[in-house]
């Protein structure tokens, strides 16, 4: 893998502005449980936030594997 590929993976990794974090804070009850009724009412938002988080995880996983490959010990 060359540096161009690594740079492309880095550029393809979305910013870490994950809606799931904000949404989880909004849907958390004072006792730290999840407000299931509120979550059900916002099902579309929950699904979108979950999809965004999964996309982010996949992109960062690809970047991590590429970096590990680049940093692997080389045999002479």
DSSP file (Angstrom, degrees, kcal/mol; ACC not computed):
  #  RESIDUE AA STRUCTURE BP1 BP2  ACC     N-H-->O    O-->H-N    N-H-->O    O-->H-N    TCO  KAPPA ALPHA  PHI   PSI    X-CA   Y-CA   Z-CA
    1    1 A X              0   0    0      0, 0.0     2,-0.2     0, 0.0     0, 0.0   0.000 360.0 360.0 360.0 134.7    0.0    0.0    0.0
    2    2 A X     >  -     0   0    0      1,-0.1     4,-1.9     0, 0.0     3,-0.2  -0.469 360.0-103.0 -99.3 172.6    1.4    3.4   -0.9
    3    3 A X  H  > S+     0   0    0      1,-0.2     4,-2.7     2,-0.2     5,-0.2   0.803 119.2  60.6 -65.5 -29.3    1.0    6.8    0.7
    4    4 A X  H  > S+     0   0    0      2,-0.2     4,-2.2     1,-0.2    -1,-0.2   0.916 105.8  46.8 -63.2 -42.6   -1.5    7.8   -1.9
    5    5 A X  H  > S+     0   0    0     -3,-0.2     4,-2.4     2,-0.2    -2,-0.2   0.922 112.9  49.2 -64.8 -43.8   -3.8    5.0   -0.8
    6    6 A X  H  X S+     0   0    0     -4,-1.9     4,-2.3     1,-0.2    -2,-0.2   0.905 111.3  49.7 -61.8 -42.7   -3.3    5.9    2.8
    7    7 A X  H  X S+     0   0    0     -4,-2.7     4,-2.5     1,-0.2    -1,-0.2   0.880 109.8  51.8 -64.2 -37.5   -4.1    9.5    2.1
    8    8 A X  H  X S+     0   0    0     -4,-2.2     4,-1.8     2,-0.2    -2,-0.2   0.903 109.7  48.6 -65.3 -41.6   -7.2    8.5    0.2
    9    9 A X  H  X S+     0   0    0     -4,-2.4     4,-0.8     2,-0.2    -2,-0.2   0.904 112.0  49.9 -63.7 -41.0   -8.4    6.4    3.1
   10   10 A X  H >< S+     0   0    0     -4,-2.3     3,-0.8     1,-0.2    -2,-0.2   0.920 111.1  48.2 -63.8 -43.7   -7.7    9.3    5.5
   11   11 A X  H 3< S+     0   0    0     -4,-2.5    -1,-0.2     1,-0.2    -2,-0.2   0.822 110.1  53.3 -65.8 -30.4   -9.6   11.7    3.3
   12   12 A X  H 3< S+     0   0    0     -4,-1.8     2,-0.6    -5,-0.2    -1,-0.2   0.598  85.3  98.6 -81.3 -11.2  -12.5    9.2    3.0
   13   13 A X  S << S-     0   0    0     -3,-0.8     3,-0.1    -4,-0.8    43,-0.1  -0.672  77.4-128.9 -79.5 120.6  -12.8    8.9    6.8
   14   14 A X        -     0   0    0     -2,-0.6    -2,-0.1     1,-0.1    -1,-0.1  -0.208  28.7 -89.4 -68.3 159.2  -15.6   11.2    7.9
   15   15 A X        -     0   0    0      1,-0.1     2,-0.6     2,-0.1    -1,-0.1  -0.287  40.2-110.8 -62.2 154.6  -15.3   13.7   10.7
   16   16 A X  S    S+     0   0    0      1,-0.1     2,-1.5    -3,-0.1    -1,-0.1  -0.068  76.3 126.4 -84.8  36.3  -16.1   12.4   14.2
   17   17 A X        -     0   0    0     -2,-0.6     2,-0.5     4,-0.0    -1,-0.1  -0.626  42.3-177.2 -91.2  75.8  -19.2   14.5   14.5
   18   18 A X    >>  -     0   0    0     -2,-1.5     4,-0.9     1,-0.1     3,-0.9  -0.647  26.4-156.7 -87.6 125.0  -21.4   11.5   15.3
   19   19 A X  H 3> S+     0   0    0     -2,-0.5     4,-2.9     1,-0.2     5,-0.2   0.748  88.3  72.5 -67.2 -24.5  -25.1   12.2   15.8
   20   20 A X  H 3> S+     0   0    0     29,-0.4     4,-2.4     1,-0.2    -1,-0.2   0.834  94.6  52.9 -62.5 -32.1  -25.5    9.0   17.9
   21   21 A X  H <> S+     0   0    0     -3,-0.9     4,-1.9     2,-0.2    -1,-0.2   0.947 113.0  41.8 -68.9 -48.6  -23.6   10.8   20.8
   22   22 A X  H  X S+     0   0    0     -4,-0.9     4,-2.1     2,-0.2    -2,-0.2   0.912 116.3  49.9 -62.8 -43.5  -25.9   13.8   20.8
   23   23 A X  H  X S+     0   0    0     -4,-2.9     4,-2.0     1,-0.2    -2,-0.2   0.901 108.1  52.4 -64.5 -41.9  -29.0   11.6   20.3
   24   24 A X  H  X S+     0   0    0     -4,-2.4     4,-0.6    -5,-0.2    -1,-0.2   0.903 109.4  50.2 -61.3 -40.5  -28.0    9.3   23.2
   25   25 A X  H >< S+     0   0    0     -4,-1.9     3,-0.7     1,-0.2    -1,-0.2   0.899 111.2  48.9 -63.6 -40.0  -27.6   12.3   25.5
   26   26 A X  H 3< S+     0   0    0     -4,-2.1    -1,-0.2     1,-0.2    -2,-0.2   0.818 114.6  44.7 -68.7 -30.4  -31.0   13.5   24.5
   27   27 A X  H 3< S+     0   0    0     -4,-2.0     8,-3.3    -5,-0.1     2,-0.4   0.386  88.0 107.7 -97.6   2.9  -32.7   10.2   25.0
   28   28 A X  B <<  -A   34   0A   0     -3,-0.7     6,-0.2    -4,-0.6     2,-0.1  -0.689  62.9-137.4 -87.1 132.0  -31.1    9.3   28.4
   29   29 A X    >   -     0   0    0      4,-4.0     3,-2.4    -2,-0.4    -2,-0.1  -0.407  29.7-102.0 -79.5 160.9  -33.3    9.5   31.4
   30   30 A X  T 3  S+     0   0    0      1,-0.3    -1,-0.1     2,-0.1    -2,-0.0   0.814 123.9  57.0 -54.3 -32.2  -32.0   11.1   34.7
   31   31 A X  T 3  S-     0   0    0      2,-0.1    -1,-0.3     1,-0.1     3,-0.1   0.300 124.1-104.9 -83.4  11.6  -31.4    7.6   36.1
   32   32 A X  S <  S+     0   0    0     -3,-2.4     2,-0.2     1,-0.3    -2,-0.1   0.530  81.8 125.5  78.3  10.4  -29.1    6.9   33.2
   33   33 A X        -     0   0    0      1,-0.0    -4,-4.0    -5,-0.0     2,-0.4  -0.506  66.9-102.0 -90.4 167.8  -31.6    4.6   31.4
   34   34 A X  B     -A   28   0A   0     -6,-0.2     2,-1.3    -2,-0.2    -6,-0.2  -0.763  25.4-127.1 -91.6 132.8  -32.8    5.1   27.8
   35   35 A X     >  -     0   0    0     -8,-3.3     4,-2.5    -2,-0.4     5,-0.2  -0.661  27.4-173.0 -78.3  95.6  -36.2    6.6   27.3
   36   36 A X  H  > S+     0   0    0     -2,-1.3     4,-2.5     1,-0.2    -1,-0.2   0.834  79.9  53.6 -64.8 -34.4  -37.6    3.9   25.0
   37   37 A X  H  > S+     0   0    0      2,-0.2     4,-2.0     1,-0.2    -1,-0.2   0.927 111.7  44.8 -66.0 -43.7  -40.8    5.9   24.3
   38   38 A X  H  > S+     0   0    0      2,-0.2     4,-1.1     1,-0.2    -2,-0.2   0.891 113.4  51.1 -66.2 -38.9  -38.8    8.9   23.1
   39   39 A X  H  < S+     0   0    0     -4,-2.5     3,-0.4     1,-0.2     7,-0.3   0.905 109.7  50.0 -64.5 -41.2  -36.4    6.7   21.1
   40   40 A X  H >< S+     0   0    0     -4,-2.5     3,-1.3     1,-0.2    -1,-0.2   0.886 108.0  53.4 -64.7 -37.8  -39.4    5.0   19.4
   41   41 A X  H 3< S+     0   0    0     -4,-2.0    -1,-0.2     1,-0.3     3,-0.2   0.755 114.5  42.4 -67.7 -23.3  -40.9    8.4   18.6
   42   42 A X  T 3X S+     0   0    0     -4,-1.1     4,-2.5    -3,-0.4     3,-0.4  -0.099  74.0 135.7-112.6  33.8  -37.5    9.3   16.9
   43   43 A X  H <> S+     0   0    0     -3,-1.3     4,-2.8     1,-0.3     5,-0.2   0.858  70.8  52.6 -52.3 -43.0  -37.0    6.0   15.2
   44   44 A X  H  > S+     0   0    0      1,-0.2     4,-2.3     2,-0.2    -1,-0.3   0.915 111.0  47.1 -62.2 -42.4  -35.9    7.6   11.9
   45   45 A X  H  > S+     0   0    0     -3,-0.4     4,-2.6     2,-0.2    -2,-0.2   0.904 112.2  50.8 -64.0 -41.4  -33.3    9.7   13.8
   46   46 A X  H  X S+     0   0    0     -4,-2.5     4,-2.5    -7,-0.3    -2,-0.2   0.932 111.6  47.1 -62.5 -46.5  -32.0    6.7   15.7
   47   47 A X  H  X S+     0   0    0     -4,-2.8     4,-2.4     2,-0.2    -2,-0.2   0.903 113.5  48.0 -63.4 -42.0  -31.6    4.6   12.5
   48   48 A X  H  X S+     0   0    0     -4,-2.3     4,-2.3    -5,-0.2    -1,-0.2   0.916 112.6  48.4 -64.7 -43.2  -29.8    7.5   10.7
   49   49 A X  H  X S+     0   0    0     -4,-2.6     4,-2.2     2,-0.2   -29,-0.4   0.887 111.9  49.8 -65.0 -39.2  -27.5    8.0   13.7
   50   50 A X  H  X S+     0   0    0     -4,-2.5     4,-2.4     2,-0.2    -2,-0.2   0.913 110.8  49.3 -65.6 -42.7  -26.8    4.3   13.9
   51   51 A X  H  X S+     0   0    0     -4,-2.4     4,-2.4     2,-0.2    -2,-0.2   0.903 111.0  50.2 -62.9 -41.4  -26.0    4.1   10.2
   52   52 A X  H  X S+     0   0    0     -4,-2.3     4,-2.4     2,-0.2    -1,-0.2   0.917 111.1  48.8 -63.0 -43.3  -23.7    7.1   10.4
   53   53 A X  H  X S+     0   0    0     -4,-2.2     4,-2.5     1,-0.2    -2,-0.2   0.887 111.5  49.7 -64.8 -39.2  -21.9    5.5   13.4
   54   54 A X  H  X S+     0   0    0     -4,-2.4     4,-2.4     2,-0.2    -2,-0.2   0.900 110.6  49.8 -66.6 -40.4  -21.5    2.2   11.5
   55   55 A X  H  X S+     0   0    0     -4,-2.4     4,-2.4     2,-0.2    -2,-0.2   0.916 112.0  48.6 -62.3 -43.1  -20.1    4.0    8.4
   56   56 A X  H  X S+     0   0    0     -4,-2.4     4,-2.7     1,-0.2     5,-0.2   0.924 111.0  50.1 -63.0 -44.9  -17.6    5.9   10.6
   57   57 A X  H  X S+     0   0    0     -4,-2.5     4,-2.1     1,-0.2    -2,-0.2   0.907 111.6  48.3 -61.4 -42.2  -16.6    2.7   12.3
   58   58 A X  H  X S+     0   0    0     -4,-2.4     4,-2.2     2,-0.2    -1,-0.2   0.913 112.7  48.0 -65.1 -42.7  -16.0    0.9    9.0
   59   59 A X  H  X S+     0   0    0     -4,-2.4     4,-2.1     1,-0.2    -2,-0.2   0.909 113.7  46.1 -65.7 -42.1  -14.0    3.9    7.6
   60   60 A X  H  X S+     0   0    0     -4,-2.7     4,-2.7     2,-0.2    -1,-0.2   0.847 109.9  55.2 -70.8 -31.6  -11.8    4.1   10.6
   61   61 A X  H  X S+     0   0    0     -4,-2.1     4,-2.6    -5,-0.2    -2,-0.2   0.920 108.5  48.1 -64.2 -43.3  -11.4    0.3   10.6
   62   62 A X  H  X S+     0   0    0     -4,-2.2     4,-2.1     2,-0.2    -2,-0.2   0.918 113.4  47.7 -62.3 -42.5  -10.1    0.5    7.0
   63   63 A X  H  X S+     0   0    0     -4,-2.1     4,-2.5     2,-0.2    -2,-0.2   0.918 111.2  51.0 -64.4 -43.5   -7.8    3.3    8.0
   64   64 A X  H  X S+     0   0    0     -4,-2.7     4,-2.7     1,-0.2    -2,-0.2   0.928 110.9  47.9 -59.8 -46.9   -6.5    1.5   11.0
   65   65 A X  H  X S+     0   0    0     -4,-2.6     4,-2.3     1,-0.2    -1,-0.2   0.890 111.5  50.9 -63.2 -39.0   -5.8   -1.7    9.0
   66   66 A X  H  X S+     0   0    0     -4,-2.1     4,-2.3     2,-0.2    -1,-0.2   0.910 111.6  47.3 -64.6 -41.8   -4.0    0.4    6.4
   67   67 A X  H  X S+     0   0    0     -4,-2.5     4,-2.2     2,-0.2    -2,-0.2   0.907 111.2  50.9 -67.4 -40.7   -1.8    2.1    9.0
   68   68 A X  H  X S+     0   0    0     -4,-2.7     4,-0.6     1,-0.2    -2,-0.2   0.909 110.2  50.5 -61.3 -40.1   -1.0   -1.2   10.7
   69   69 A X  H >< S+     0   0    0     -4,-2.3     3,-0.7     1,-0.2    -2,-0.2   0.915 111.4  47.9 -63.6 -42.4    0.0   -2.6    7.3
   70   70 A X  H 3< S+     0   0    0     -4,-2.3    -1,-0.2     1,-0.2    -2,-0.2   0.859 115.9  44.4 -64.5 -35.5    2.2    0.4    6.7
   71   71 A X  H 3< S+     0   0    0     -4,-2.2    -1,-0.2    -5,-0.1    -2,-0.2   0.415  84.5 122.9 -92.7   1.6    3.8    0.1   10.1
   72   72 A X  S << S-     0   0    0     -3,-0.7     2,-0.1    -4,-0.6    -3,-0.0  -0.263  76.1 -92.3 -63.6 150.0    4.3   -3.7   10.1
   73   73 A X        -     0   0    0      1,-0.1     2,-0.4     0, 0.0    -1,-0.1  -0.413  42.0-137.6 -62.6 135.9    7.9   -4.9   10.6
   74   74 A X        -     0   0    0     -2,-0.1     2,-0.4    -3,-0.1    -1,-0.1  -0.776   7.3-136.1 -97.2 138.5    9.6   -5.4    7.3
   75   75 A X              0   0    0     -2,-0.4     0, 0.0     1,-0.1     0, 0.0  -0.768 360.0 360.0 -92.5 139.9   11.8   -8.4    6.7
   76   76 A X              0   0    0     -2,-0.4    -1,-0.1     0, 0.0    -2,-0.0   0.459 360.0 360.0 -81.7 360.0   15.1   -7.8    5.0
